[in-house]
Amino acid sequence: MNKYIERLYNSGNKSRRKILGLMSGTSLDGLDIALCDIQYHGQQTLVRVERFTTVEYDVEFRLAIQQVFARRDVDLQEVTLLNGWVADCHAALINQTLNKWQVDPETIDCIASHGQTIFHCPKEQHGLPDYGNGTLQIGDGDRLATATGIITLSDFRQKHIAAGGEGAPLAVYGDYLVFGSETENRVLLNIGGIANFTWLPAGQQATDVFSTDIGPGNTILDAFVSKHFSHLRYDKNGEIAKRGTVNEALLNELLRFEFFDAPVPKTTGPEVFNLEYLHQSRLHSQTLTLPTEDVVATLTAFTAKAIANGIVDAVQTSMDTTVYLSGGGVHNPTLTSAIQADLPANFTLKNLAELGIDPDAKEALLFAILANETLAGSPCFKDNRYGIPETTMGKISLP
């Protein structure tokens, strides 16, 4: 038997696995690396993040991805070459990190790699009747496995689409298995480039659980700040927004979009919510001369209101509910304060750290959980609200 097939078989039979979860989001701030200790599988899953870091990307990496990110007119050769190059970059960061942590790669059962999304296009977005849902993440799993010597699972979103989903959001699976409560209604809110949440009503009835995108997180805000404020990639601590004034005309125009009225679950991306979206909204609201600080303040208010409205409209509960926050947005107090102010009194906003998980590590952890389900041979999330058959996700690459 091939030694890696044997290792894969043995990993699946163990009650405890070490999985290295990787996440590279649309904000392009860096590679999240989470060394996860995972016991059992399914609803018996127990997880602990042993080590976590975000290794910041250099300017060369960011510029390379930005050349193809969320754009329809890209050079095919460039995309092809980037697929391997991103994997090589990620492998180098992994090897450096494991060496720094003094962790032997031989002790790790597998890598769970999200890859780098460069385009996301559900059929409701592209509108082409002969095609279904589509999404593309680069960072080849074979290159990653070969360069690290660790069995690698990647391309999780493709299986979701193959089974009838839109490829996003996938947070529902890990959220359901790890963060549900018998006594507390929970919303697991992640604010990355795009904002999404999982609804986990008390009692853990799978038919009531769902996850959905609800609009922009940091994507337009970061893009605007990067363009108009030199040497800044985002509004650190919401300081720029605090100096500005929310413009109601622009805010109302930003919120006037059919996506917000579409039923859940739904998915979107920076292909829709981008600087062109902002420009068109400023045109229609006659706010092209608005000071930049006011635009940042309005974009922050837009993100907060879209999130709050999305949660309230989708969950529709008058019961006490706790919203646990993760992702880059957790570090923007101006944004988080605005979200709490826009939510009804029965919703309380808390940091995911209160559940014992670093909010920055959550997405990397979630993909480690998906990999664990695949290794354990237990298709997860039976009887889900999506109507998607039981499935395991992640293509397996051997070193």
ABEGO torsion letter per residue (X at the ends): XBAAAAAAAAAAABABBBBBBBBBBAAGAEBBBBBBBBBEBEAABBBBBABBBBBBBBAAAAAAAAAABGBABBBAAAAAAAAAAAAAAAAAAAAAAAAAAGBBAAABABBBBAEBBABBBBAAAAGBAABBBBBBBBGBAAAAAAAAGBBBBBGAAAAAAAAGBAGOBAAAAAAAAAABBAABBBBBBBBBABBBBBBBBBGGBAAABBBBBAEBBAAAAAAAAAAABBGBABBBGGAAAAABBBBAAAAAAAABBAAAABBOBBBBBAAABBAAAAAAAAAAAGAAABBAAAAAAAAAAAAAAAAAAAAAAAAGBABBBBBBBBEAAAABAAAAAAAAAABBAABBBBBAAAAGBBAAAAAAAAAAAAAAAAAAGBBBGBGBAAGBBBBBBEBBBBX
